[in-house]
Amino acid sequence: MLEARKIRLVMELRQQGITDQAVLSAIEKVPRESFVPESFHDQAYENTALPIGHGQTISQPSVVGFMTQALEIGPRMKILEVGTGCGYQAAVLAGLCRRVYSIERFRELLREAEKRLLDLRVNNVTTKWGDGASGWPEQAPFDRMILTAAATEVPQELLDQMSENGIIIAPVGETSREQTLIRMRHMPDNTWEKEELWPVRFVPMLDGKVGDNSEQ
């Protein structure tokens, strides 16, 4: 039953404009039901966002697909994900690149995501508990970066951790009603080319150090 729904979802994503076969294949290989609470398993392959606890959500598959496609991922790339959440986006990225580094500020969410990834034998995702706005300077530079929470602008600390020709995908906006998904390319002259993609609604990136307003 779930397998049939997954096939239907992948067909729907293709019709909506996700045409990169590698991205569609990566989505098809990840069991989304493993990343949502059991009470939502019957909705796992609906094209909708679902709650995962702690005031957070798993993004709808079309958003995951479009963001992943917009990253233009190559198999040797190193990716930073800001906001692990339930681990679903990281699992999709892991099927497309060499290694994913993922940061989450809610410790309980991170523990749950780490267990899911371990159970699914996703071995090329490295996670840590921390403030995503600070990035992961010890592992920089990154070829690609994806933010799964909205900020008013991409923090400079994150920009500084990108390689030449790097791409960042991020939702930006003052409120949830004004958010736009943007793609930023790091140009050879060290400037950034910014492209607005489409309107989105993401949970906000939280301010403050880890421990101020996140779980211990």
C-alpha positions in Angstrom: 0.0 0.0 0.0 2.7 2.5 1.0 4.8 1.4 -2.0 2.0 2.2 -4.4 1.5 5.6 -2.7 5.3 6.3 -3.0 5.2 5.5 -6.8 2.2 7.8 -7.2 4.0 10.6 -5.3 7.2 10.3 -7.4 5.0 10.6 -10.5 3.3 13.7 -9.1 6.7 15.3 -8.3 7.8 14.7 -11.9 4.7 16.3 -13.2 5.3 19.3 -11.0 8.7 19.9 -12.5 11.2 17.8 -10.6 12.9 16.4 -13.6 16.4 15.4 -12.3 16.2 11.6 -12.3 18.9 11.3 -9.7 16.8 13.4 -7.3 13.6 11.5 -8.0 15.5 8.2 -7.4 17.0 9.5 -4.1 13.5 10.4 -2.9 12.1 7.1 -4.0 14.8 5.2 -2.1 14.1 6.9 1.3 11.1 5.5 3.3 9.4 8.7 4.4 7.2 6.8 6.8 10.3 6.1 8.9 10.7 9.9 9.5 7.2 10.8 10.7 5.3 9.7 13.9 3.4 6.4 13.6 0.1 8.2 13.6 1.0 9.9 10.3 2.3 6.8 8.5 -0.8 6.7 6.3 0.0 10.3 5.1 3.7 9.7 4.6 3.4 9.8 0.8 1.0 12.7 0.6 2.6 15.8 -0.8 2.2 17.7 2.4 4.2 18.8 5.4 3.7 16.9 8.6 4.4 17.6 12.3 7.4 15.8 13.9 7.2 17.3 17.4 9.0 20.1 19.2 7.1 22.7 17.0 8.9 21.4 13.9 7.7 19.8 10.6 8.9 17.5 7.9 8.8 19.5 4.6 6.4 18.4 1.9 8.1 16.1 -0.6 7.8 18.7 -3.5 9.7 21.3 -1.5 12.4 18.7 -0.6 12.6 17.7 -4.3 12.8 21.3 -5.6 15.3 22.4 -3.0 17.5 19.3 -3.7 17.2 19.7 -7.5 18.2 23.4 -7.2 21.4 22.5 -5.3 22.8 20.9 -8.5 24.5 18.2 -6.4 27.5 16.1 -7.7 28.6 12.8 -6.3 31.9 14.0 -4.8 30.4 17.0 -3.1 30.3 17.8 0.6 27.0 19.4 1.9 26.1 21.3 5.0 22.5 21.1 6.2 21.3 23.6 8.7 18.4 22.0 10.6 18.5 18.2 10.7 14.9 18.0 11.9 13.7 14.4 11.5 16.6 13.5 9.2 14.6 13.1 6.0 16.2 15.8 3.9 19.6 14.5 5.0 18.8 11.0 4.0 17.7 12.3 0.5 20.9 14.3 0.2 23.0 11.3 1.3 22.0 9.4 -1.8 23.4 12.1 -4.1 26.7 13.3 -2.6 29.9 12.1 -0.8 29.0 13.4 2.7 26.4 15.4 4.5 27.1 17.4 7.6 23.9 18.3 9.5 23.3 20.5 12.5 20.3 20.5 14.8 19.6 22.6 17.8 16.9 20.4 19.4 18.8 17.6 21.0 15.9 15.2 21.2 15.1 15.7 17.5 18.7 15.0 16.7 18.8 11.8 18.8 15.7 10.6 16.9 17.1 11.5 13.5 20.4 9.8 14.3 18.6 6.6 15.2 16.6 6.6 12.0 19.6 7.2 9.9 21.5 4.4 11.7 18.5 2.0 11.3 18.4 2.8 7.6 22.2 2.3 7.2 22.7 5.8 5.9 26.4 6.0 6.6 27.5 9.2 5.0 25.7 11.7 7.3 27.6 13.3 10.2 25.5 15.2 12.7 26.0 17.5 15.6 24.0 19.4 18.2 24.6 23.1 17.8 23.6 26.5 16.5 23.1 26.1 12.8 23.7 29.9 12.2 27.3 29.3 13.1 27.7 26.5 10.6 30.4 23.9 11.0 33.7 25.8 10.4 35.9 22.7 11.3 34.5 20.9 8.2 34.5 23.9 5.8 34.6 24.6 3.0 31.3 23.1 1.7 30.3 22.7 -1.9 26.6 23.0 -1.2 24.5 24.3 1.8 20.8 24.0 2.5 18.9 25.8 5.2 15.7 24.1 6.4 14.6 27.0 8.6 13.9 30.6 7.6 16.2 33.5 8.4 15.9 37.2 7.5 19.1 36.7 5.6 21.8 34.0 5.3 24.3 34.6 8.1 27.7 35.8 7.0 29.3 33.0 9.0 27.6 30.5 6.7 28.7 32.4 3.6 32.3 32.3 4.8 32.2 28.5 4.9 31.4 28.0 1.2 33.8 26.9 -1.5 34.2 28.8 -4.8 31.3 28.0 -7.1 29.3 26.9 -4.0 25.5 27.0 -3.9 23.3 27.8 -1.0 19.5 27.2 -1.0 17.6 29.0 1.8 14.2 30.3 2.8 14.5 34.0 3.7 11.9 36.5 4.9 10.7 38.6 7.9 7.6 36.4 8.6 6.2 33.0 7.5 3.9 34.9 5.0 6.7 36.7 3.3 9.3 33.9 2.8 11.0 33.3 -0.5 13.3 30.4 -1.4 16.6 31.8 -2.7 19.6 30.3 -4.5 22.9 31.9 -3.9 26.0 31.1 -6.0 29.5 31.9 -4.9 31.1 33.6 -7.9 34.9 33.5 -8.8 35.3 37.2 -7.8 34.0 36.3 -4.2 30.6 37.9 -4.8 27.3 36.2 -4.5 24.7 35.9 -7.2 21.2 35.7 -5.7 18.2 34.2 -7.5 14.6 34.2 -6.1 13.0 30.8 -6.8 9.4 30.7 -5.3 7.4 31.5 -2.2 7.7 29.1 0.8 6.6 28.7 4.4 9.2 27.3 6.8 9.6 27.4 10.6 11.9 30.3 11.7 15.6 29.8 12.5 15.8 30.4 16.2 18.0 33.1 17.6 20.4 32.7 20.5 23.0 30.2 21.5 22.0 26.5 21.9 20.6 26.0 25.3 18.8 29.4 25.4 15.7 28.1 23.8 16.4 24.6 22.8 16.3 21.2 24.6 19.2 20.0 26.6 
